[in-house]
């Protein structure tokens, strides 16, 4: 009884706030089906680590040390699963979609400048900026390599905004486009891509990125290795395992591991709120940049592009592509943008990793 009374006496208002935050994440995962494999463990973990006098925080923190802090093991393994999920055919049939993937990384460099103006050290500002990649593993990897003091907040912001893409992007896209632009139909002229091309693509990309941005070669290498498993045709069972079991398991572990850095003392700080705000700015500018590049291209193209597909250039795969496709159907139930937006989305996956490597080269070098 004394222990029970002591536990209740040790509860702080900050811990209660974190319970509420955890509850909101769980609600979004279950009721709204927003990336449940990510938000559910994050929400439950946030409650776990904020229970007074609980040993859960120490256990989860140990998992963080093994899986993230020491060797970035979880993010790298997850990249294998993501690579196995990606079909690069829409991109290979229309390579100009890479333009949108590159344009949608503008928010990273914009936020780097913003974070520096707010007084963050350069390594911290660069780590915060990578939230704009909409790529959790890349955010973790870069912040760890740059030894940021705000890795916890960066991880939470990156993964939270990834999961909240269906809420964040639609209003920005609608604000940047007219109804007529959102109704533009695009014919998918997918040409058959040879198996040889699909096999060579991940190998060639890895070599090129390794030469251009060596700091990104670990991330792009694991991503492309996963894709090679998918496309080689002799490891089908391994490919299916990587896409489903491996990716889901590592995502669950990442979610609950990230929660080890959601203790009230560490999370409820002004800097954390500022980082969350800067992360949101990065997402908004990324989305805006992708859409505006498409609108500019339309000034010179006879066959117009639906500018919404530019918003899929962020790395949140495949959430962003689905958002664009859904918005297209809302305006015109015969407007199928999925293949185009997927092509842009996978190009954004590659571009975000390259951007992360460039940040490491510029700041860490």
C-alpha positions in Angstrom: 0.0 0.0 0.0 2.8 2.4 0.8 4.4 1.7 -2.6 1.0 2.4 -4.3 0.6 5.7 -2.4 4.2 6.7 -3.2 3.7 6.0 -6.9 0.6 8.2 -7.0 2.4 10.9 -5.1 5.3 10.8 -7.6 3.0 11.5 -10.6 3.7 14.9 -12.1 1.6 17.1 -14.4 4.2 16.7 -17.1 3.9 12.9 -17.0 0.1 13.2 -17.3 0.6 15.4 -20.4 2.8 12.7 -21.9 0.1 10.1 -21.1 -2.4 12.3 -23.1 0.1 12.7 -26.0 0.5 8.9 -26.0 -3.2 8.4 -25.9 -3.7 10.8 -28.9 -1.1 8.8 -30.9 -2.9 5.5 -30.0 -6.2 7.1 -31.0 -4.9 8.2 -34.4 -3.4 4.7 -35.0 -6.6 2.8 -34.2 -9.5 5.2 -34.9 -7.9 7.0 -37.9 -5.7 4.1 -39.2 -2.7 6.5 -39.5 0.4 4.3 -39.7 -0.7 2.1 -36.8 2.6 0.1 -36.9 4.4 3.3 -36.0 2.0 5.5 -34.0 0.7 2.7 -31.8 4.1 1.6 -30.4 5.1 5.3 -30.1 2.0 6.1 -28.2 2.1 3.1 -25.9 5.8 3.6 -25.3 5.2 7.3 -24.4 2.9 6.1 -21.6 5.3 3.4 -20.5 8.3 5.6 -20.0 6.3 8.2 -18.1 5.0 5.9 -15.4 6.6 6.8 -12.1 9.2 4.4 -10.6 8.8 2.1 -13.6 11.6 -0.1 -14.9 10.2 0.1 -18.4 12.1 3.3 -19.3 15.5 1.5 -18.6 14.6 -1.5 -20.7 13.4 0.6 -23.7 16.5 2.8 -23.3 18.7 -0.3 -23.5 16.9 -1.2 -26.8 17.5 2.3 -28.0 21.2 2.0 -27.3 21.5 -1.3 -29.2 19.2 -0.5 -32.1 19.9 3.2 -32.8 22.5 4.9 -30.7 25.5 2.6 -31.2 25.2 1.4 -34.8 22.0 2.8 -36.3 21.0 -0.8 -36.8 17.2 -0.4 -36.9 17.1 2.4 -39.5 19.5 0.5 -41.8 17.6 -2.8 -41.6 14.3 -0.9 -42.2 15.8 0.5 -45.4 16.2 -3.1 -46.7 12.4 -3.6 -46.2 11.5 -0.3 -47.8 13.7 -1.1 -50.8 12.0 -4.4 -51.2 8.6 -2.7 -51.2 9.5 -0.1 -53.9 8.7 -0.7 -57.6 10.9 1.7 -59.6 9.1 0.9 -62.9 6.9 4.1 -62.9 10.1 6.1 -62.4 12.1 4.2 -65.0 9.4 4.7 -67.6 9.3 8.4 -66.9 12.7 9.6 -65.5 11.8 13.2 -65.5 9.8 12.5 -62.4 13.1 12.7 -60.6 12.8 16.5 -61.0 9.9 16.5 -58.5 11.8 14.3 -56.1 14.7 16.8 -56.1 12.4 19.9 -55.8 10.6 18.4 -52.8 13.8 18.5 -50.8 14.0 22.3 -50.9 12.4 22.4 -47.4 15.5 20.7 -45.9 17.8 23.5 -46.9 15.2 26.2 -46.1 14.8 24.8 -42.6 18.5 24.5 -42.1 18.7 28.3 -42.6 15.7 28.8 -40.3 17.0 26.6 -37.5 20.4 28.4 -37.7 18.6 31.8 -37.3 16.8 30.5 -34.2 20.2 29.9 -32.6 20.7 26.2 -33.0 24.3 25.0 -33.6 25.0 24.0 -37.1 25.0 20.3 -36.4 21.7 20.6 -34.6 20.2 22.8 -37.3 21.3 20.4 -40.0 19.8 17.4 -38.1 16.5 19.3 -37.6 16.4 20.2 -41.3 16.5 16.5 -42.3 13.0 16.2 -40.8 11.9 17.7 -44.1 13.1 14.5 -45.8 10.0 12.8 -44.4 12.2 9.8 -43.9 12.6 8.5 -40.4 15.6 6.3 -40.9 17.5 9.1 -42.7 16.6 11.6 -39.9 17.9 9.2 -37.3 21.1 8.4 -39.2 22.0 12.0 -39.9 21.2 13.3 -36.3 23.3 10.4 -34.9 26.2 11.0 -37.3 26.2 14.7 -36.5 25.9 14.0 -32.8 22.9 16.3 -32.4 21.7 17.3 -28.9 18.1 17.0 -30.0 18.0 13.5 -31.5 14.9 12.5 -29.4 12.8 15.4 -30.6 14.0 15.0 -34.2 13.1 11.3 -34.2 9.6 12.0 -32.8 9.0 14.9 -35.2 10.2 12.9 -38.3 8.1 9.9 -37.6 5.1 11.8 -36.3 4.9 13.9 -39.5 5.5 10.9 -41.7 2.4 9.3 -40.1 0.4 12.5 -40.3 1.1 13.2 -44.0 -2.7 12.6 -44.7 -3.5 15.5 -42.4 -0.6 17.8 -43.2 -0.3 17.7 -47.0 -3.9 18.1 -48.4 -4.5 21.6 -47.1 -1.1 22.8 -48.5 -1.8 21.1 -51.9 -5.2 22.7 -52.1 -3.9 26.1 -51.2 -1.2 25.9 -53.9 -3.5 24.6 -56.7 -6.7 25.6 -58.4 -9.7 23.3 -58.8 -9.0 23.1 -62.6 -5.3 22.1 -61.9 -6.4 19.4 -59.6 -8.7 18.0 -62.3 -5.9 17.6 -64.9 -5.8 14.1 -66.1 -2.6 12.4 -66.9 -2.3 9.3 -69.1 0.0 6.6 -67.8 2.1 5.6 -70.7 4.0 2.9 -68.9 6.4 1.1 -71.2 7.6 -2.4 -70.3 10.9 -2.3 -68.4 13.2 -5.2 -68.9 14.3 -7.3 -66.0 17.9 -6.5 -66.7 17.2 -2.8 -66.3 15.4 -3.4 -63.0 18.4 -5.4 -61.7 21.0 -2.9 -63.0 19.1 0.2 -61.6 19.8 -0.4 -57.9 23.4 -1.3 -58.6 24.1 1.7 -60.8 22.3 4.1 -58.4 24.4 2.8 -55.5 27.6 3.3 -57.4 26.7 6.8 -58.6 25.5 8.0 -55.2 28.6 6.5 -53.6 30.8 8.6 -55.9 28.8 11.8 -55.7 27.7 11.7 -52.0 29.8 9.1 -50.2 28.2 9.9 -46.8 24.9 8.6 -48.2 26.2 5.4 -49.6 25.3 3.3 -46.4 21.6 4.4 -46.6 21.2 4.2 -50.4 23.1 0.9 -50.4 20.7 -0.8 -47.9 17.7 0.7 -49.7 18.9 -0.5 -53.1 20.0 -3.9 -51.7 16.4 -4.4 -50.6 15.2 -3.5 -54.1 17.7 -5.9 -55.7 16.3 -8.7 -53.6 12.9 -7.8 -55.0 13.9 -7.6 -58.6 16.5 -10.4 -58.9 13.8 -13.0 -59.2 15.6 -15.7 -57.3 14.9 -14.5 -53.7 11.1 -14.2 -53.8 10.4 -15.6 -50.4 13.2 -13.4 -48.9 11.7 -10.4 -50.7 8.2 -11.0 -49.3 9.7 -11.4 -45.8 11.6 -8.1 -46.1 8.5 -6.3 -47.4 6.2 -7.6 -44.7 7.6 -9.3 -41.6 11.0 -7.5 -41.5 9.6 -4.0 -42.3 6.7 -4.3 -39.9 8.8 -5.8 -37.1 11.5 -3.2 -37.3 8.9 -0.4 -37.6 7.3 -1.6 -34.4 10.7 -1.8 -32.6 11.6 1.7 -33.9 8.3 3.1 -32.7 8.6 1.8 -29.1 12.4 2.6 -29.1 11.8 6.2 -30.1 9.5 6.4 -27.1 12.5 6.0 -24.8 13.2 9.6 -25.7 9.7 10.8 -24.9 10.1 11.1 -21.1 8.4 14.2 -19.8 11.7 15.7 -18.6 13.3 15.3 -22.0 10.4 16.0 -24.3 8.4 18.8 -22.7 10.9 21.6 -23.5 10.6 24.8 -25.5 13.3 23.4 -27.9 11.2 20.4 -28.6 8.2 22.4 -29.5 10.4 24.6 -31.7 11.8 21.6 -33.4 8.3 20.2 -34.0 7.4 23.6 -35.5 10.5 23.7 -37.7 9.8 20.1 -38.9 6.3 21.2 -39.9 7.8 24.2 -41.8 10.1 21.7 -43.6 7.1 19.6 -44.6 5.1 22.5 -45.8 8.0 24.0 -47.9 8.8 20.5 -49.4 5.2 20.1 -50.5 5.0 23.7 -51.8 8.3 23.3 -53.7 7.2 20.1 -55.5 3.8 21.6 -56.5 5.3 24.9 -57.7 8.0 23.1 -59.9 5.1 21.2 -61.6 3.2 24.5 -62.1 6.3 26.1 -63.6 6.9 23.2 -65.9 3.3 23.5 -67.1 4.1 26.9 -68.5 6.3 25.2 -71.1 4.5 21.8 -71.7 1.8 21.1 -74.2 0.7 18.0 -72.2 0.0 19.4 -68.8 1.1 17.8 -65.5 -1.3 17.6 -62.6 0.8 19.8 -60.2 -0.4 17.7 -57.2 2.0 14.9 -58.1 4.9 17.3 -57.2 3.8 17.0 -53.6 4.6 13.3 -53.6 8.2 14.1 -53.9 8.7 13.9 -50.2 10.1 10.6 -49.0 7.0 9.4 -47.0 6.5 6.2 -49.1 3.8 5.3 -50.0 1.6 7.7 -47.9 2.2 10.8 -49.9 1.5 9.1 -53.2 -1.8 7.8 -51.8 -2.7 11.3 -50.6 -2.2 12.7 -54.1 -4.2 9.9 -55.7 -7.0 10.4 -53.2 -7.2 14.2 -53.8 -7.3 13.5 -57.6 -10.3 11.2 -57.2 -12.1 13.7 -54.9 -12.0 16.2 -57.8 -12.7 13.7 -60.6 -13.5 10.1 -59.8 -11.9 9.1 -63.1 -8.6 10.9 -62.4 -6.1 8.2 -61.6 -2.8 9.7 -60.4 -1.5 6.8 -58.4 1.2 5.5 -60.9 2.5 9.1 -61.5 2.5 10.0 -57.8 4.2 6.7 -57.0 7.0 7.4 -59.5 7.5 10.8 -57.9 7.4 9.3 -54.4 10.1 6.8 -55.1 12.3 9.5 -56.7 11.8 11.4 -53.5 13.0 8.4 -51.5 16.3 8.4 -53.4 16.5 12.3 -53.3 16.1 12.4 -49.6 18.9 10.0 -49.0 21.2 12.0 -51.3 20.1 15.2 -49.5 21.0 13.5 -46.2 24.4 12.6 -47.6 25.0 16.1 -48.8 24.1 17.5 -45.4 26.6 15.2 -43.8 29.3 16.2 -46.3 28.7 19.9 -45.8 28.2 20.0 -42.0 30.0 16.9 -40.8 33.0 17.1 -43.2 
